[in-house]
């Protein structure tokens, strides 16, 4: 593993830890007020039908966030010690897992913007953190593919 | 050479793992602490009980002067913790004394029971309306919101709600009988449908003279500020 990949894995683990703590905070604060000075809409978002998934009758989205960040964090810590897991490189798994998180965060952000018309700063923080995890892991996954591509052209025979 | 590089790396990783575990522990403790105090429980505000009250044309309870310059409409659910917080913070902001009793605000309660996430939302809304039939809506309203943390977490929330209402002086047996008879079932369902058709997804959703109000950590202060602004600006259309 290159030094850069190692730092990326460390950064992803720390970002996912922060995201996991953010989700844990929202989960423990369910049904209680949270500070919301930046955006002001935390109460509206947290008490809405969209605070669970599927809406109205599912599990708290904060719990899904906690599970997602824990998975990303675990994969990032694993990536510090090994290159591959099964058929894929670990950064591929990380990009896939955090990519799923980004899609889910995008759904929640769209709901905040167009359905609830209210913003929850803690939810936006989680969305930003998972996006950063994805950007780092996707970039590292792409970098890991480069040598194979570089080796592909056939050198002219002398 | 290779061994020394591996040794350096494992040493550095060892530091990282150690720092990571320490961060996770400290962060977890801080989060558990920040998530904080137990659910709030507000005292019943006696101020709201002696105010003029009545029903709007579409059948919702209001308190305050019918022709007050500012109308506050609150879409609420008796089992929603933020609605209880709003109630508590409005009492702390002396909202009723400052605005409702002073004839400046007509405060309208509209039911938006979030029945999918709050199992007693509909029953509590009906109980308040049944109490309202005897002119005691606001007593039931204040009691249910102030004692929410107790009855909402009880093994039998309905019995706990009736206990709280009985303690406030309402006839629990009659309330139970009329609940069983289906009173106000349709009215609450209609109110819920109206709110959902209006695109409202959460509680409390508050409007001041038709304009939505963003509520933050102290919703009572936020609503009081919105009312002040409305009073300073134009009167109710």
Interface residues (C-beta under 8 A of the other chain):
Chain A: X6 X10 X13 X14 X17 X18 X21 X24 X25 X28 X29 X31 X32 X33 X34 X35 X36 X37 X40 X41 X42 X43 X44 X45 X46 X47 X48 X49 X50 X51 X52 X56 X57 X77 X80 X81 X115 X116 X117 X118
Chain B: X9 X13 X16 X17 X20 X23 X24 X27 X28 X30 X31 X32 X34 X35 X36 X37 X39 X40 X80 X81 X82 X83 X85 X114 X116 X117 X199 X201 X202 X203 X204 X205 X212 X214 X215 X216 X217 X219
